[in-house]
Amino acid sequence: MFALVIFVCYLQGGCNDYIVEILPTEEQCLAVMEEQRIRRGGCYPLDEVHDNFWLPAQEFADF
């Protein structure tokens, strides 16, 4: 199971990550990500997202 996650960073600082959808395979997750044109986000194994064992959105902010 994979979670499609978007990263939202605010102009006044700080970022959050939000789970958009849970999909059975990474391929399906990547297809939905491209279909929805999500540029700031990614597909992650659900176990890592659920256990917070991954980099938060702040790490991916490019500004």
PDB file of N, CA, C and O in Angstrom:
ATOM      1  N   MET A   1       0.845  -1.178   0.000  1.00  0.00           N
ATOM      2  CA  MET A   1       0.000   0.000   0.000  1.00  0.00           C
ATOM      3  C   MET A   1       0.893   1.245   0.000  1.00  0.00           C
ATOM      4  O   MET A   1       1.895   1.314   0.711  1.00  0.00           O
ATOM      5  N   PHE A   2       0.504   2.206  -0.805  1.00  0.00           N
ATOM      6  CA  PHE A   2       1.263   3.447  -0.924  1.00  0.00           C
ATOM      7  C   PHE A   2       0.354   4.640  -0.687  1.00  0.00           C
ATOM      8  O   PHE A   2      -0.814   4.642  -1.077  1.00  0.00           O
ATOM      9  N   ALA A   3       0.910   5.649  -0.043  1.00  0.00           N
ATOM     10  CA  ALA A   3       0.181   6.877   0.234  1.00  0.00           C
ATOM     11  C   ALA A   3       0.666   7.968  -0.706  1.00  0.00           C
ATOM     12  O   ALA A   3       1.868   8.197  -0.846  1.00  0.00           O
ATOM     13  N   LEU A   4      -0.286   8.641  -1.351  1.00  0.00           N
ATOM     14  CA  LEU A   4       0.031   9.820  -2.151  1.00  0.00           C
ATOM     15  C   LEU A   4      -0.019  11.003  -1.201  1.00  0.00           C
ATOM     16  O   LEU A   4      -1.062  11.305  -0.621  1.00  0.00           O
ATOM     17  N   VAL A   5       1.111  11.665  -1.048  1.00  0.00           N
ATOM     18  CA  VAL A   5       1.246  12.742  -0.066  1.00  0.00           C
ATOM     19  C   VAL A   5       1.574  14.042  -0.794  1.00  0.00           C
ATOM     20  O   VAL A   5       2.408  14.063  -1.699  1.00  0.00           O
ATOM     21  N   ILE A   6       0.908  15.129  -0.390  1.00  0.00           N
ATOM     22  CA  ILE A   6       1.269  16.441  -0.933  1.00  0.00           C
ATOM     23  C   ILE A   6       1.926  17.253   0.172  1.00  0.00           C
ATOM     24  O   ILE A   6       1.621  17.093   1.354  1.00  0.00           O
ATOM     25  N   PHE A   7       2.834  18.126  -0.242  1.00  0.00           N
ATOM     26  CA  PHE A   7       3.529  19.009   0.690  1.00  0.00           C
ATOM     27  C   PHE A   7       3.004  20.422   0.478  1.00  0.00           C
ATOM     28  O   PHE A   7       2.993  20.930  -0.643  1.00  0.00           O
ATOM     29  N   VAL A   8       2.575  21.043   1.550  1.00  0.00           N
ATOM     30  CA  VAL A   8       2.067  22.409   1.492  1.00  0.00           C
ATOM     31  C   VAL A   8       2.970  23.277   2.358  1.00  0.00           C
ATOM     32  O   VAL A   8       3.082  23.069   3.566  1.00  0.00           O
ATOM     33  N   CYS A   9       3.614  24.260   1.717  1.00  0.00           N
ATOM     34  CA  CYS A   9       4.477  25.186   2.442  1.00  0.00           C
ATOM     35  C   CYS A   9       3.850  26.579   2.380  1.00  0.00           C
ATOM     36  O   CYS A   9       3.374  27.016   1.332  1.00  0.00           O
ATOM     37  N   TYR A  10       3.860  27.251   3.500  1.00  0.00           N
ATOM     38  CA  TYR A  10       3.207  28.542   3.626  1.00  0.00           C
ATOM     39  C   TYR A  10       4.209  29.671   3.438  1.00  0.00           C
ATOM     40  O   TYR A  10       5.392  29.527   3.749  1.00  0.00           O
ATOM     41  N   LEU A  11       3.727  30.786   2.931  1.00  0.00           N
ATOM     42  CA  LEU A  11       4.605  31.932   2.671  1.00  0.00           C
ATOM     43  C   LEU A  11       5.253  32.455   3.944  1.00  0.00           C
ATOM     44  O   LEU A  11       6.384  32.940   3.903  1.00  0.00           O
ATOM     45  N   GLN A  12       4.571  32.369   5.052  1.00  0.00           N
ATOM     46  CA  GLN A  12       5.114  32.886   6.308  1.00  0.00           C
ATOM     47  C   GLN A  12       5.906  31.839   7.068  1.00  0.00           C
ATOM     48  O   GLN A  12       6.219  32.021   8.245  1.00  0.00           O
ATOM     49  N   GLY A  13       6.227  30.753   6.402  1.00  0.00           N
ATOM     50  CA  GLY A  13       7.059  29.715   7.020  1.00  0.00           C
ATOM     51  C   GLY A  13       6.269  28.498   7.429  1.00  0.00           C
ATOM     52  O   GLY A  13       5.059  28.553   7.649  1.00  0.00           O
ATOM     53  N   GLY A  14       6.974  27.417   7.523  1.00  0.00           N
ATOM     54  CA  GLY A  14       6.381  26.161   7.939  1.00  0.00           C
ATOM     55  C   GLY A  14       5.787  25.387   6.776  1.00  0.00           C
ATOM     56  O   GLY A  14       5.310  25.966   5.801  1.00  0.00           O
ATOM     57  N   CYS A  15       5.824  24.095   6.895  1.00  0.00           N
ATOM     58  CA  CYS A  15       5.274  23.204   5.877  1.00  0.00           C
ATOM     59  C   CYS A  15       4.509  22.076   6.561  1.00  0.00           C
ATOM     60  O   CYS A  15       4.812  21.699   7.694  1.00  0.00           O
ATOM     61  N   ASN A  16       3.526  21.550   5.862  1.00  0.00           N
ATOM     62  CA  ASN A  16       2.771  20.393   6.328  1.00  0.00           C
ATOM     63  C   ASN A  16       2.697  19.386   5.208  1.00  0.00           C
ATOM     64  O   ASN A  16       2.852  19.736   4.038  1.00  0.00           O
ATOM     65  N   ASP A  17       2.460  18.135   5.560  1.00  0.00           N
ATOM     66  CA  ASP A  17       2.233  17.108   4.564  1.00  0.00           C
ATOM     67  C   ASP A  17       0.851  16.512   4.808  1.00  0.00           C
ATOM     68  O   ASP A  17       0.433  16.331   5.952  1.00  0.00           O
ATOM     69  N   TYR A  18       0.149  16.211   3.721  1.00  0.00           N
ATOM     70  CA  TYR A  18      -1.215  15.701   3.802  1.00  0.00           C
ATOM     71  C   TYR A  18      -1.347  14.474   2.910  1.00  0.00           C
ATOM     72  O   TYR A  18      -0.885  14.473   1.769  1.00  0.00           O
ATOM     73  N   ILE A  19      -1.973  13.447   3.430  1.00  0.00           N
ATOM     74  CA  ILE A  19      -2.243  12.253   2.635  1.00  0.00           C
ATOM     75  C   ILE A  19      -3.468  12.528   1.785  1.00  0.00           C
ATOM     76  O   ILE A  19      -4.532  12.874   2.299  1.00  0.00           O
ATOM     77  N   VAL A  20      -3.308  12.370   0.468  1.00  0.00           N
ATOM     78  CA  VAL A  20      -4.390  12.618  -0.471  1.00  0.00           C
ATOM     79  C   VAL A  20      -5.168  11.330  -0.731  1.00  0.00           C
ATOM     80  O   VAL A  20      -6.398  11.329  -0.775  1.00  0.00           O
ATOM     81  N   GLU A  21      -4.432  10.240  -0.903  1.00  0.00           N
ATOM     82  CA  GLU A  21      -5.081   8.986  -1.267  1.00  0.00           C
ATOM     83  C   GLU A  21      -4.171   7.818  -0.912  1.00  0.00           C
ATOM     84  O   GLU A  21      -2.948   7.954  -0.882  1.00  0.00           O
ATOM     85  N   ILE A  22      -4.779   6.679  -0.647  1.00  0.00           N
ATOM     86  CA  ILE A  22      -4.054   5.437  -0.385  1.00  0.00           C
ATOM     87  C   ILE A  22      -4.312   4.515  -1.581  1.00  0.00           C
ATOM     88  O   ILE A  22      -5.460   4.275  -1.953  1.00  0.00           O
ATOM     89  N   LEU A  23      -3.232   4.005  -2.176  1.00  0.00           N
ATOM     90  CA  LEU A  23      -3.355   3.153  -3.357  1.00  0.00           C
ATOM     91  C   LEU A  23      -2.599   1.848  -3.143  1.00  0.00           C
ATOM     92  O   LEU A  23      -1.641   1.805  -2.372  1.00  0.00           O
ATOM     93  N   PRO A  24      -3.028   0.774  -3.827  1.00  0.00           N
ATOM     94  CA  PRO A  24      -2.407  -0.536  -3.594  1.00  0.00           C
ATOM     95  C   PRO A  24      -0.986  -0.684  -4.125  1.00  0.00           C
ATOM     96  O   PRO A  24      -0.199  -1.433  -3.547  1.00  0.00           O
ATOM     97  N   THR A  25      -0.629   0.014  -5.220  1.00  0.00           N
ATOM     98  CA  THR A  25       0.713  -0.144  -5.780  1.00  0.00           C
ATOM     99  C   THR A  25       1.353   1.219  -6.024  1.00  0.00           C
ATOM    100  O   THR A  25       0.672   2.236  -6.154  1.00  0.00           O
ATOM    101  N   GLU A  26       2.676   1.206  -6.082  1.00  0.00           N
ATOM    102  CA  GLU A  26       3.406   2.448  -6.340  1.00  0.00           C
ATOM    103  C   GLU A  26       3.119   2.960  -7.755  1.00  0.00           C
ATOM    104  O   GLU A  26       3.042   4.169  -7.973  1.00  0.00           O
ATOM    105  N   GLU A  27       2.963   2.059  -8.698  1.00  0.00           N
ATOM    106  CA  GLU A  27       2.674   2.459 -10.079  1.00  0.00           C
ATOM    107  C   GLU A  27       1.359   3.219 -10.165  1.00  0.00           C
ATOM    108  O   GLU A  27       1.271   4.241 -10.846  1.00  0.00           O
ATOM    109  N   GLN A  28       0.333   2.720  -9.473  1.00  0.00           N
ATOM    110  CA  GLN A  28      -0.961   3.406  -9.453  1.00  0.00           C
ATOM    111  C   GLN A  28      -0.836   4.761  -8.778  1.00  0.00           C
ATOM    112  O   GLN A  28      -1.430   5.741  -9.227  1.00  0.00           O
ATOM    113  N   CYS A  29      -0.074   4.815  -7.716  1.00  0.00           N
ATOM    114  CA  CYS A  29       0.133   6.057  -6.986  1.00  0.00           C
ATOM    115  C   CYS A  29       0.809   7.096  -7.876  1.00  0.00           C
ATOM    116  O   CYS A  29       0.387   8.252  -7.920  1.00  0.00           O
ATOM    117  N   LEU A  30       1.855   6.686  -8.582  1.00  0.00           N
ATOM    118  CA  LEU A  30       2.552   7.609  -9.470  1.00  0.00           C
ATOM    119  C   LEU A  30       1.663   8.067 -10.620  1.00  0.00           C
ATOM    120  O   LEU A  30       1.750   9.215 -11.055  1.00  0.00           O
ATOM    121  N   ALA A  31       0.809   7.175 -11.112  1.00  0.00           N
ATOM    122  CA  ALA A  31      -0.120   7.542 -12.185  1.00  0.00           C
ATOM    123  C   ALA A  31      -1.113   8.596 -11.703  1.00  0.00           C
ATOM    124  O   ALA A  31      -1.387   9.564 -12.414  1.00  0.00           O
ATOM    125  N   VAL A  32      -1.652   8.413 -10.504  1.00  0.00           N
ATOM    126  CA  VAL A  32      -2.588   9.398  -9.945  1.00  0.00           C
ATOM    127  C   VAL A  32      -1.866  10.716  -9.689  1.00  0.00           C
ATOM    128  O   VAL A  32      -2.425  11.787  -9.926  1.00  0.00           O
ATOM    129  N   MET A  33      -0.645  10.644  -9.213  1.00  0.00           N
ATOM    130  CA  MET A  33       0.136  11.857  -8.964  1.00  0.00           C
ATOM    131  C   MET A  33       0.311  12.652 -10.255  1.00  0.00           C
ATOM    132  O   MET A  33       0.161  13.874 -10.262  1.00  0.00           O
ATOM    133  N   GLU A  34       0.627  11.955 -11.345  1.00  0.00           N
ATOM    134  CA  GLU A  34       0.793  12.635 -12.627  1.00  0.00           C
ATOM    135  C   GLU A  34      -0.543  13.147 -13.161  1.00  0.00           C
ATOM    136  O   GLU A  34      -0.619  14.251 -13.702  1.00  0.00           O
ATOM    137  N   GLU A  35      -1.590  12.344 -13.008  1.00  0.00           N
ATOM    138  CA  GLU A  35      -2.923  12.738 -13.477  1.00  0.00           C
ATOM    139  C   GLU A  35      -3.409  14.006 -12.772  1.00  0.00           C
ATOM    140  O   GLU A  35      -4.025  14.874 -13.390  1.00  0.00           O
ATOM    141  N   GLN A  36      -3.124  14.102 -11.482  1.00  0.00           N
ATOM    142  CA  GLN A  36      -3.560  15.257 -10.701  1.00  0.00           C
ATOM    143  C   GLN A  36      -2.557  16.411 -10.767  1.00  0.00           C
ATOM    144  O   GLN A  36      -2.785  17.484 -10.210  1.00  0.00           O
ATOM    145  N   ARG A  37      -1.447  16.166 -11.459  1.00  0.00           N
ATOM    146  CA  ARG A  37      -0.391  17.164 -11.647  1.00  0.00           C
ATOM    147  C   ARG A  37       0.170  17.677 -10.316  1.00  0.00           C
ATOM    148  O   ARG A  37       0.360  18.876 -10.117  1.00  0.00           O
ATOM    149  N   ILE A  38       0.420  16.745  -9.437  1.00  0.00           N
ATOM    150  CA  ILE A  38       1.005  17.076  -8.138  1.00  0.00           C
ATOM    151  C   ILE A  38       2.510  17.169  -8.305  1.00  0.00           C
ATOM    152  O   ILE A  38       3.166  16.183  -8.640  1.00  0.00           O
ATOM    153  N   ARG A  39       3.056  18.352  -8.073  1.00  0.00           N
ATOM    154  CA  ARG A  39       4.497  18.568  -8.218  1.00  0.00           C
ATOM    155  C   ARG A  39       5.208  18.547  -6.880  1.00  0.00           C
ATOM    156  O   ARG A  39       6.373  18.154  -6.813  1.00  0.00           O
ATOM    157  N   ARG A  40       4.563  18.945  -5.846  1.00  0.00           N
ATOM    158  CA  ARG A  40       5.155  18.979  -4.513  1.00  0.00           C
ATOM    159  C   ARG A  40       4.555  17.857  -3.682  1.00  0.00           C
ATOM    160  O   ARG A  40       3.607  18.064  -2.925  1.00  0.00           O
ATOM    161  N   GLY A  41       5.111  16.687  -3.833  1.00  0.00           N
ATOM    162  CA  GLY A  41       4.599  15.540  -3.110  1.00  0.00           C
ATOM    163  C   GLY A  41       5.295  14.282  -3.562  1.00  0.00           C
ATOM    164  O   GLY A  41       6.344  14.335  -4.205  1.00  0.00           O
ATOM    165  N   GLY A  42       4.713  13.157  -3.227  1.00  0.00           N
ATOM    166  CA  GLY A  42       5.306  11.898  -3.616  1.00  0.00           C
ATOM    167  C   GLY A  42       4.489  10.715  -3.151  1.00  0.00           C
ATOM    168  O   GLY A  42       3.486  10.860  -2.452  1.00  0.00           O
ATOM    169  N   CYS A  43       4.942   9.538  -3.554  1.00  0.00           N
ATOM    170  CA  CYS A  43       4.316   8.275  -3.169  1.00  0.00           C
ATOM    171  C   CYS A  43       5.246   7.568  -2.186  1.00  0.00           C
ATOM    172  O   CYS A  43       6.424   7.353  -2.472  1.00  0.00           O
ATOM    173  N   TYR A  44       4.706   7.216  -1.045  1.00  0.00           N
ATOM    174  CA  TYR A  44       5.503   6.605   0.015  1.00  0.00           C
ATOM    175  C   TYR A  44       4.800   5.365   0.542  1.00  0.00           C
ATOM    176  O   TYR A  44       3.570   5.322   0.583  1.00  0.00           O
ATOM    177  N   PRO A  45       5.567   4.349   0.947  1.00  0.00           N
ATOM    178  CA  PRO A  45       4.945   3.178   1.580  1.00  0.00           C
ATOM    179  C   PRO A  45       4.133   3.625   2.794  1.00  0.00           C
ATOM    180  O   PRO A  45       4.589   4.434   3.602  1.00  0.00           O
ATOM    181  N   LEU A  46       2.945   3.094   2.900  1.00  0.00           N
ATOM    182  CA  LEU A  46       2.017   3.516   3.950  1.00  0.00           C
ATOM    183  C   LEU A  46       2.603   3.327   5.346  1.00  0.00           C
ATOM    184  O   LEU A  46       2.350   4.143   6.232  1.00  0.00           O
ATOM    185  N   ASP A  47       3.378   2.267   5.557  1.00  0.00           N
ATOM    186  CA  ASP A  47       3.973   2.032   6.873  1.00  0.00           C
ATOM    187  C   ASP A  47       4.896   3.168   7.279  1.00  0.00           C
ATOM    188  O   ASP A  47       4.904   3.567   8.443  1.00  0.00           O
ATOM    189  N   GLU A  48       5.676   3.696   6.340  1.00  0.00           N
ATOM    190  CA  GLU A  48       6.594   4.782   6.662  1.00  0.00           C
ATOM    191  C   GLU A  48       5.846   6.067   6.979  1.00  0.00           C
ATOM    192  O   GLU A  48       6.231   6.803   7.887  1.00  0.00           O
ATOM    193  N   VAL A  49       4.781   6.343   6.238  1.00  0.00           N
ATOM    194  CA  VAL A  49       3.997   7.555   6.476  1.00  0.00           C
ATOM    195  C   VAL A  49       3.278   7.451   7.806  1.00  0.00           C
ATOM    196  O   VAL A  49       3.257   8.401   8.588  1.00  0.00           O
ATOM    197  N   HIS A  50       2.690   6.296   8.057  1.00  0.00           N
ATOM    198  CA  HIS A  50       1.927   6.102   9.291  1.00  0.00           C
ATOM    199  C   HIS A  50       2.805   6.207  10.524  1.00  0.00           C
ATOM    200  O   HIS A  50       2.382   6.751  11.544  1.00  0.00           O
ATOM    201  N   ASP A  51       4.020   5.692  10.439  1.00  0.00           N
ATOM    202  CA  ASP A  51       4.928   5.695  11.586  1.00  0.00           C
ATOM    203  C   ASP A  51       5.810   6.940  11.644  1.00  0.00           C
ATOM    204  O   ASP A  51       6.684   7.045  12.504  1.00  0.00           O
ATOM    205  N   ASN A  52       5.579   7.888  10.723  1.00  0.00           N
ATOM    206  CA  ASN A  52       6.391   9.104  10.635  1.00  0.00           C
ATOM    207  C   ASN A  52       7.870   8.774  10.451  1.00  0.00           C
ATOM    208  O   ASN A  52       8.734   9.479  10.974  1.00  0.00           O
ATOM    209  N   PHE A  53       8.161   7.715   9.718  1.00  0.00           N
ATOM    210  CA  PHE A  53       9.535   7.291   9.464  1.00  0.00           C
ATOM    211  C   PHE A  53       9.973   7.763   8.085  1.00  0.00           C
ATOM    212  O   PHE A  53      10.429   6.969   7.262  1.00  0.00           O
ATOM    213  N   TRP A  54       9.831   9.060   7.841  1.00  0.00           N
ATOM    214  CA  TRP A  54      10.210   9.625   6.557  1.00  0.00           C
ATOM    215  C   TRP A  54      10.429  11.112   6.742  1.00  0.00           C
ATOM    216  O   TRP A  54      10.106  11.676   7.787  1.00  0.00           O
ATOM    217  N   LEU A  55      10.980  11.740   5.717  1.00  0.00           N
ATOM    218  CA  LEU A  55      11.306  13.159   5.820  1.00  0.00           C
ATOM    219  C   LEU A  55      10.045  14.004   5.720  1.00  0.00           C
ATOM    220  O   LEU A  55       9.221  13.774   4.835  1.00  0.00           O
ATOM    221  N   PRO A  56       9.882  14.963   6.597  1.00  0.00           N
ATOM    222  CA  PRO A  56       8.703  15.835   6.535  1.00  0.00           C
ATOM    223  C   PRO A  56       8.770  16.785   5.356  1.00  0.00           C
ATOM    224  O   PRO A  56       9.809  16.913   4.708  1.00  0.00           O
ATOM    225  N   ALA A  57       7.668  17.443   5.084  1.00  0.00           N
ATOM    226  CA  ALA A  57       7.578  18.377   3.954  1.00  0.00           C
ATOM    227  C   ALA A  57       8.652  19.464   4.020  1.00  0.00           C
ATOM    228  O   ALA A  57       9.137  19.909   2.980  1.00  0.00           O
ATOM    229  N   GLN A  58       9.017  19.885   5.186  1.00  0.00           N
ATOM    230  CA  GLN A  58      10.004  20.953   5.357  1.00  0.00           C
ATOM    231  C   GLN A  58      11.310  20.599   4.651  1.00  0.00           C
ATOM    232  O   GLN A  58      11.983  21.486   4.126  1.00  0.00           O
ATOM    233  N   GLU A  59      11.675  19.335   4.628  1.00  0.00           N
ATOM    234  CA  GLU A  59      12.910  18.898   3.988  1.00  0.00           C
ATOM    235  C   GLU A  59      12.870  19.069   2.481  1.00  0.00           C
ATOM    236  O   GLU A  59      13.914  19.189   1.840  1.00  0.00           O
ATOM    237  N   PHE A  60      11.662  19.079   1.907  1.00  0.00           N
ATOM    238  CA  PHE A  60      11.524  19.156   0.463  1.00  0.00           C
ATOM    239  C   PHE A  60      11.261  20.572  -0.029  1.00  0.00           C
ATOM    240  O   PHE A  60      11.203  20.787  -1.240  1.00  0.00           O
ATOM    241  N   ALA A  61      11.102  21.533   0.853  1.00  0.00           N
ATOM    242  CA  ALA A  61      10.837  22.912   0.439  1.00  0.00           C
ATOM    243  C   ALA A  61      12.053  23.449  -0.303  1.00  0.00           C
ATOM    244  O   ALA A  61      13.186  23.327   0.162  1.00  0.00           O
ATOM    245  N   ASP A  62      11.803  24.041  -1.457  1.00  0.00           N
ATOM    246  CA  ASP A  62      12.917  24.539  -2.269  1.00  0.00           C
ATOM    247  C   ASP A  62      12.978  26.067  -2.297  1.00  0.00           C
ATOM    248  O   ASP A  62      13.572  26.663  -3.195  1.00  0.00           O
ATOM    249  N   PHE A  63      12.360  26.678  -1.308  1.00  0.00           N
ATOM    250  CA  PHE A  63      12.435  28.140  -1.234  1.00  0.00           C
ATOM    251  C   PHE A  63      12.730  28.593   0.164  1.00  0.00           C
ATOM    252  O   PHE A  63      12.829  29.794   0.416  1.00  0.00           O
TER     253      PHE A  63
END
